[in-house]
Amino acid sequence: MVVIELKNVSKKFRLYHEKTRSLKERILGRSRNVYEELWALKDINLEIKKGETVGIIGVNGSGKTTLLKLIAKILYPTEGEIITKGKIATLIELGAGFHPDLTGRENVYLNGAILRMTKREIDEKFDDIVKFAEIEKFIDIPLRNYSSGMKMRLGFSIAIHVNPDILLVDEVLAVGDAAFKQKCYEKIREFQKQEKTILYVSHNLESVKNLCNWTIWLDKGIIKEKGSPDRVIDAYLSSLKKNS
């Protein structure tokens, strides 16, 4: 069963540039918006089936995060259609949905609500969330005092306890100690056994090979290649060598 489908999806951004105004324009309050258009993604067509783990690779700026944000409905496409089936949990930006002046406890409830958990669900899972994140001693201090690794642990723990049908992971596992990363990978393996669908963005190509059923290589907003992780990663690395 297809649970994520993208039909001719494109996303355009406007990059605004500051332009010095003349004295006359300043007096009259006139200004001209100067911008250039950037197509972050262009004509993306994808079908991802239930239970698949799909890796997404590419250099910075190739459109990987934009793709996940579109699937998560954080952003909306300029052109095309996106169809998803099931509950989605996102780990796209470290600390996204967190407030630095709130405590860890308060942020669990805030982030859980953003991920559409009810207060009752959060109450029931709160102890498990904190235990998995390994931040019991720090749960009642403001998040601004947390390290990047602590924020990642808390964000990952909340997301997995949503019990999603689709999990979107973007490079957040690059932060944190080796032991916790291993625990996260084990949780992903557990999700795979439960036939949950996972989109996994990472520059750690070895983890892409180990975790993913197939892989997409994005380059300047288009799908350069897709297929088995070994083949796609080899093509990607060969391209990097040619352009270095």
N, C-alpha and C positions, 0 to 999 in steps of 0.2 A: 504493500500500500504506500502510495506517495504521500508524504506528510509536509514536504516543503516543495513548492513549485514556483519558479520565476519565469515569467513570459516576457521576453523582449524588454527587460528592465534596464533603465538608464537613470543616472542621477547626476544632475548638474548643480554646481555651486557657483555663486558669484563672489569673486575675490575683490573686495573694495580696496582702493588705493587712496591714500590721503593726498589731496592736491592743494597747493598753496593758493589761497584766494587773493584776488586783487583788493586794493583799498575800497574801490567802488562796490565790489561784491560784499565786502564786510559791512559797509555802511548800510547797504540795501538789504542785508541779511540773505543774500543769494549764495547758493553753493551748488556745485555740480558734482554729482556722484560719479566717480570714475571707477570702473571695475572691469575685470576680465572674467570670462566664463570658463569654468573648468569642468569637464565631464569626468567625474570620479569613477563612474561605471558606464559602460556603453554596451547595449544589446546583450544582456546576460540572460541566458536560457539554462535552467537547471531543473532537474527532478531528483529529489533526495527521498529515499524510502525509509520507512519505519525501521529502526534498529541499526541503521548505518552510522558509522563514524567517519566523517569526511574532513580531511585536512585541507587547509587553505594556506598556501605559501606565496611568497613574493616579496620584493624589496619594500622598504618603507614608502608609503605614498602610492602603492599599486591598487588600492581600493578594498583591501581586506576588511578593515574595520567598518567602512561604509557599508559593505555587503551585510555584515552581521547586524548593523544598526537598522538597516532596511527590513531584514527578516524579523527583528525584534519589534518593529514599528516605533522605534525611537525616531527614525527618519522615514520619509515617504518618497517613493520614486517620482522622478520628473516624468518619466514615460514607463509604460508597461504595467504589469500586474504581478502581485505576490500573494500566494495562497498558502496558508499554514493550517495544520490540524493538530490541536492539542495545546497543553499549557507550556509556555516558554519561560525559561529562566536564563538570565544573562549574566555573564562575567566579562564585561567588555572593557571597562575602564576601572583601574584600581581606585576604590573609594567613591565611585559614582553612586549617588543616592545616599551618601553619608553626610552628616553635618558635623564639622570639627568641634563645635562647642557643646554638642550633646555627648552623653556618656556612651560607652559601648552598649549598655543595656537599652538605652533610648534609641540608639541607632539600629539595633536588632528589630525593634518594633517599627521604626520608620522605614527601613529597607524592606522588611517583610511586607508592609502595607503596599509599598511601591510594586512589589512582586505579586500583589493581589492575594496575599495570605490574610485570613481573618485574624482578629485578635485572639480568638479561641485557639486557632491553629498555632499561632506563635507561642501562646501560653503553654500549650502541650509540648512543643518542640524546643522551647527556650533552653532548657538544661542540656539537651543533646547538641544544640547549636554551639553553645559556649564550650562544652567539653571537646567537641571536634576541633574547634578553633584554638583550643589550648590557651585561653585567655581568662581563666577563672579569676585570677588575682587582679585583673585590670578592668573587669567588666563595668565597674562603677566609676571610672575616671574618664575625663573628656577625651574624645577621639584624637584631638590635636596632639596628645601626648603619646599616641601609638606610633610605632615604627611602620614602615611600608609593609614589612612582612606580617605584622600583626593585623593591619588593615586587610591584606590579602587573605589571611586565614579566616577572618571574620566574614568577609564578602563571599568567599568560596563556601563556607559552612552554611550561610543563610541560603545561598542559591541551591545547594544540593538538598536542603531540607524542605524546599518548596515541593520536592518530588515532581519535577517537571517531566513532560513527555519529550521536550526538546531542550537541550542544553547548549548554549552558545558560549564558547570560551575563547577569549582573545588575549593571549600572551601573559595573562596574570600569573601563571605558574613560573614565570621567569624570576619572580621575587620570592624570597623565603628560603629556609634552610632545607637541606637535602632530605631530612627525615620527614618533614611535612609534605614536601613535593611527592615523595613516595606514597604517602597516605592519600594524597589527592589522586595520583594515578591509579591507586587501588580502588578508589571510589568510582573513578571513571570506568574501570574494568567491571565493577559491580553493576553500574548503569548499563553497560553493554550487555551483560548477561540478562538484564531485565528488558532488553530490546528497546531501550530509549535511543533517541536520535541525537547525535552530537556533532556539532560543527566546531572544529578545533583549529584556531589560528596560532601558529607558532613559528619562530625562527629556529627552534630546536628541531632540526630535520630528523634526527634519530628518533625523537619521541613521535613524530608524525609517522615514520615508518612502523614503529611498534604499535601504535594505537589505531591507525586509520585503515578502513577498508579500501578507500580510494582518495585521491587527492586532486585539488584544483590549483593550478598555477595562474595567478593573476598578474598581469603586466600592463601598466598604464590604463587600468580600468577595463581591460578585456580579458577573456579567458584564453590564455596562451595555449594551455594544454590541460587535459584531465585524463585520469586513468589510474593505474596502479601506482602506489606511492614510490616504489623503486624507480619506475620509468620516468615519472614526472619530476621527481627530485633530481635524477641524473641529468635530465634536459635542462632543468633550472640551473644547476651547478655549472653545466657546460656553458650556458649563456653568460653567467657571471664571470667565468674565466675569460671568455671572448671580449667582454666589455671592460675588463680590468686593465 
